[in-house]
Amino acid sequence: MKVMRWVLWSAGGLAAVLALMTVAGAMMPRTFVATRTATYAKPPAEVWKVITDFAATPTWRPGVKKAERGPDLTGKPVWNETFRNDMRLSLVTEESVASRRLVRRIFGEGLPFTGRWIFALSTAAGGGTRIVLTEEGDVPNPFFRFVSQVVMGHDRHLDTYLTDLGKHFGAEVVPSTP
């Protein structure tokens, strides 16, 4: 009897926490913009070559298990990335200006989030590269919105990407807010 009461109280408590998270998420903005920046001691052309070689992404981004070319979407290249947790995202390259600007958008049915990443590359002091990476996101589900903003932080994936890129170049990079 005590065990059953404990189980019921625990289940009720968990349901209450999840409900509160969902209500809090419903009060948060559905869309967000997060921006982070980092500087690399490599010229823009070299950094560009790495960030646009999508097939090689798993070699330097530990969280990505596989990257495969998909069929074009309205004449634009698509890559499907599979992450270590088996989550799969399809990304279409909407804009590509060599060594300067790259825009990639997530697309697909039934996703808990959508959005796009905007890479702006510029020459930094000493001939290096400064990347300003912006995510414009949309999280329609209130529960996922709460998790994205409060638990994970909107800039977490941007920081991971910029840090992984630094490791690829043999440097420790600390992303910051521009």
TIGU-967949 format. One line per 10 residues: their letters; for each residue x, y, z of N, C-alpha, C. Coordinates in pm, whole numbers. Atoms other than C-alpha are relative to their C-alpha. Layout:
<atoms>
a = X,Y,Z,X,Y,Z,X,Y,Z ~ ...
</atoms>
This chain:
<atoms>
mkvmrwvlws = 81,-119,0,0,0,0,86,127,0 ~ -90,-114,-4,282,242,89,71,18,-133 ~ -70,-7,128,464,156,-232,-92,58,-107 ~ 95,-48,99,153,218,-441,-25,150,18 ~ 21,-143,-28,96,554,-271,122,80,-46 ~ -123,-67,41,460,649,-332,5,11,-153 ~ 1,0,147,429,552,-700,-99,104,-53 ~ 101,-96,44,109,756,-737,45,144,25 ~ -49,-134,-29,260,1062,-566,114,38,-95 ~ -112,-26,91,574,1032,-779,-51,29,-141
agglaavlal = 57,-21,133,372,1002,-1100,-73,133,-7 ~ 70,-128,-4,156,1296,-998,97,117,2 ~ -102,-106,-6,461,1505,-913,67,21,-135 ~ -63,-9,131,625,1424,-1246,-96,66,-101 ~ 99,-59,90,304,1508,-1433,-14,150,27 ~ 11,-142,-35,283,1840,-1246,120,79,-51 ~ -120,-67,49,644,1930,-1333,-7,15,-152 ~ 11,-7,146,588,1845,-1700,-106,101,-43 ~ 106,-96,32,266,2047,-1703,50,143,22 ~ -56,-133,-26,444,2347,-1545,99,40,-109
mtvagammpr = -96,-29,108,723,2323,-1804,-74,37,-128 ~ 78,-28,121,464,2317,-2082,-69,135,9 ~ 66,-130,-19,272,2614,-1940,103,112,-11 ~ -105,-102,9,595,2811,-1895,46,16,-145 ~ -40,-6,140,698,2721,-2251,-103,71,-87 ~ 106,-66,77,362,2842,-2382,6,152,15 ~ -12,-145,-22,440,3185,-2236,127,58,-63 ~ -124,-45,63,778,3202,-2412,-23,23,-149 ~ 13,-22,145,822,3335,-2765,28,-128,-77 ~ -16,119,83,788,3065,-3028,129,6,-83
tfvatrtaty = -120,-17,82,1074,3206,-3237,111,64,83 ~ -114,-59,-69,1422,3308,-3130,112,26,-100 ~ -123,-24,76,1748,3444,-3266,114,-6,101 ~ -120,12,-84,2080,3343,-3110,121,22,-89 ~ -119,-29,79,2417,3469,-3229,124,-20,85 ~ -129,23,-65,2768,3358,-3136,110,27,-102 ~ -112,-27,89,3108,3441,-3278,127,-68,53 ~ -131,57,-36,3456,3288,-3281,99,38,-109 ~ -106,-36,94,3787,3362,-3447,99,-115,-11 ~ -90,111,31,4021,3112,-3612,124,56,-68
akppaevwkv = -127,-45,57,4386,3150,-3714,21,-55,-140 ~ -7,50,138,4309,3025,-4065,-69,101,-91 ~ 63,-95,92,4222,3231,-4372,-143,-42,-36 ~ 139,32,32,3855,3253,-4477,-18,-113,-102 ~ 15,105,102,3906,3030,-4782,19,-140,60 ~ -25,130,-64,4041,2748,-4563,-116,-39,93 ~ 114,25,-88,3761,2780,-4307,-122,-34,-85 ~ 113,24,91,3506,2796,-4590,3,-142,-54 ~ -15,135,55,3641,2475,-4739,-49,-106,100 ~ 40,97,-102,3584,2291,-4410,-150,5,26
itdfaatptw = 142,-9,-38,3237,2425,-4328,-95,-34,-115 ~ 87,35,113,3106,2357,-4679,28,-140,-56 ~ -23,140,39,3251,2006,-4716,-91,-86,89 ~ 100,63,-86,2932,1858,-4573,22,-150,17 ~ -26,144,-10,3032,1498,-4647,103,-31,108 ~ -106,21,-99,3333,1539,-4416,-40,44,141 ~ 44,-50,-131,3130,1686,-4128,22,-100,113 ~ -20,95,-112,3139,1363,-3920,146,-16,43 ~ -141,14,-37,3521,1372,-3923,44,104,102 ~ -41,-102,-95,3533,1689,-3714,-111,44,97
rpgvkkaerg = 109,-28,-94,3192,1715,-3545,-38,-131,68 ~ 24,128,-66,3178,1431,-3290,-147,-36,18 ~ 143,28,-17,2800,1466,-3249,-69,-48,-125 ~ 60,42,128,2739,1389,-3617,56,-136,-38 ~ -40,137,34,2745,1021,-3705,15,-18,-151 ~ 1,23,144,2671,1046,-4077,-55,124,-71 ~ 50,-108,85,2620,1307,-4352,-10,-54,-142 ~ 24,55,133,2466,1203,-4683,-69,103,-88 ~ 63,-90,98,2372,1398,-4994,-139,-50,-29 ~ 138,33,33,1999,1406,-5054,-36,62,-134
pdltgkpvwn = 44,-62,125,1799,1505,-5360,-17,151,19 ~ 15,-145,-6,1800,1877,-5438,-143,39,32 ~ 130,-59,-30,1513,2089,-5314,-7,132,-76 ~ 13,-117,90,1405,2344,-5576,137,44,-54 ~ -130,-29,61,1750,2319,-5732,111,33,97 ~ -102,-32,-100,1937,2369,-5404,45,-128,70 ~ -53,123,-59,2165,2109,-5243,-54,-29,140 ~ 51,47,-128,2035,1905,-4952,97,-103,57 ~ -79,99,-72,2235,1713,-4693,-80,-49,119 ~ 67,62,-114,2093,1473,-4437,107,-38,102
etfrndmrls = -94,30,-107,2280,1462,-4109,-68,-90,102 ~ 47,89,-106,2236,1178,-3861,93,20,119 ~ -78,-28,-119,2349,1255,-3509,21,-127,83 ~ -33,116,-83,2490,1019,-3245,-123,-58,70 ~ 122,47,-65,2147,999,-3081,-103,-50,-102 ~ 81,47,113,2005,887,-3422,-106,100,-47 ~ 87,-103,55,1814,1212,-3470,53,36,-139 ~ -39,-31,138,1815,1300,-3839,-59,133,-42 ~ 44,-129,50,1795,1647,-3991,36,13,-147 ~ -27,-33,140,1766,1752,-4353,25,150,-7
lvteesvasr = -38,-140,10,1939,2079,-4437,18,37,-147 ~ -13,-50,136,1908,2276,-4760,86,126,6 ~ -83,-119,9,2169,2533,-4857,-77,104,-79 ~ 79,-104,65,1967,2845,-4932,86,106,-66 ~ -88,-104,53,2259,3078,-4996,144,-39,26 ~ -141,33,-14,2629,3031,-5054,82,101,-80 ~ -90,-97,61,2876,3313,-5123,139,-36,52 ~ -128,58,-39,3225,3162,-5118,80,89,95 ~ -85,-61,-102,3432,3251,-4812,-64,119,70 ~ 65,-116,-60,3171,3507,-4700,-129,-33,76
rlvrrifgeg = 134,19,-60,2818,3379,-4630,-58,-135,-41 ~ 65,128,22,2639,3047,-4594,-128,-2,81 ~ 127,9,-70,2273,2998,-4508,-56,-139,-25 ~ 55,135,8,2137,2651,-4431,-126,-7,84 ~ 130,9,-67,1777,2573,-4336,-38,-145,25 ~ 54,132,-35,1633,2270,-4157,-139,-9,-60 ~ 136,19,50,1327,2127,-4325,-42,-144,21 ~ 54,135,-16,1102,1826,-4290,-133,5,72 ~ 131,12,-63,769,1708,-4157,13,-47,145 ~ 10,48,-137,689,1667,-3789,119,29,90
lpftgrwifa = -117,-31,-83,1007,1825,-3650,-42,80,124 ~ 33,-79,-118,1001,1964,-3295,51,144,-11 ~ -54,-135,21,1186,2271,-3429,37,15,-147 ~ -51,-30,133,1281,2439,-3755,84,126,13 ~ -79,-123,-4,1508,2725,-3844,112,-4,-100 ~ -115,-5,91,1823,2823,-4021,120,56,73 ~ -127,-52,-49,2186,2892,-3950,58,90,-108 ~ -60,-97,90,2352,3194,-4105,146,19,44 ~ -143,-14,-25,2732,3191,-4125,47,125,-73 ~ -60,-119,61,2901,3528,-4187,149,-6,31
lstaagggtr = -144,9,-17,3276,3500,-4242,63,133,-41 ~ -75,-120,35,3515,3795,-4242,146,-22,39 ~ -143,10,-30,3890,3843,-4231,26,66,134 ~ -35,-51,-132,4016,3887,-3878,144,51,-2 ~ -137,-49,-13,4337,4051,-3760,99,-113,-23 ~ -103,100,25,4645,3865,-3879,-37,-98,-109 ~ 38,87,111,4463,3708,-4174,-85,-119,40 ~ 88,108,-44,4250,3475,-3965,-143,24,-46 ~ 141,-9,38,3875,3429,-3991,-86,18,123 ~ 103,-18,-103,3595,3559,-3776,-131,-53,-58
ivlteegdvp = 132,49,39,3268,3368,-3798,-103,57,98 ~ 118,-35,-78,2944,3519,-3677,-106,-100,-43 ~ 96,106,29,2699,3229,-3655,-132,34,70 ~ 132,-37,-52,2330,3313,-3613,-99,-111,-27 ~ 109,94,17,2045,3073,-3557,-132,74,14 ~ 137,-50,-6,1692,3183,-3637,-88,-123,15 ~ 73,123,-29,1475,2917,-3476,-147,21,24 ~ 144,3,-26,1110,2827,-3444,-29,-131,73 ~ 31,118,-81,996,2589,-3169,-150,5,33 ~ 144,-10,-19,619,2537,-3200,-54,-69,127
npffrfvsqv = 48,76,-116,577,2283,-2917,44,70,130 ~ -36,-73,-123,563,2464,-2577,95,-76,92 ~ -90,77,-85,733,2179,-2389,143,7,-55 ~ -133,-8,60,1025,2169,-2635,56,141,5 ~ -41,-140,-9,1034,2550,-2629,64,26,136 ~ -55,-15,-135,1090,2540,-2251,137,-67,9 ~ -127,75,-5,1361,2274,-2284,107,73,-80 ~ -96,-68,87,1530,2462,-2570,55,126,66 ~ -44,-128,-56,1542,2794,-2388,60,-13,138 ~ -41,2,-141,1579,2703,-2020,99,-110,31
vmghdrhldt = -85,113,-33,1738,2360,-2006,128,-1,-83 ~ -117,9,89,1968,2361,-2310,63,136,-28 ~ -50,-131,42,2000,2728,-2402,5,6,-152 ~ 7,-11,145,1946,2852,-2755,137,1,-68 ~ -131,-11,64,2316,2908,-2816,90,-122,22 ~ -81,119,-31,2437,2564,-2699,56,-67,-126 ~ -45,69,121,2452,2407,-3046,94,88,-82 ~ -92,-92,69,2617,2718,-3193,139,-10,64 ~ -128,10,-71,2888,2702,-2925,70,-132,-31 ~ -60,131,29,2942,2331,-2985,59,-2,-140
yltdlgkhfg = -48,-4,139,2975,2384,-3361,130,80,-9 ~ -118,-87,9,3223,2672,-3325,120,-59,75 ~ -107,65,-77,3425,2484,-3060,56,-120,-76 ~ -45,116,79,3437,2166,-3272,84,45,-119 ~ -77,-52,113,3558,2372,-3568,139,43,46 ~ -130,-38,-55,3835,2516,-3352,87,-122,25 ~ -76,123,-24,3940,2166,-3245,51,-60,-131 ~ -42,50,131,3951,2065,-3611,127,71,-46 ~ -119,-80,37,4205,2343,-3664,110,-5,105 ~ -103,15,-104,4399,2240,-3351,5,115,99
aevvpstp = 1,-114,-91,4292,2537,-3142,-121,-9,94 ~ 111,-9,-93,4080,2591,-2836,-69,134,-25 ~ 78,-119,32,3805,2837,-2925,-107,19,107 ~ 104,-32,-95,3578,3011,-2679,-98,96,-68 ~ 97,-88,67,3268,3143,-2858,-53,106,94 ~ 54,-110,-80,3121,3471,-2742,-117,63,-74 ~ 109,-74,61,2828,3698,-2808,60,123,-68 ~ -60,-115,70,2916,3958,-3073,-50,132,56
</atoms>
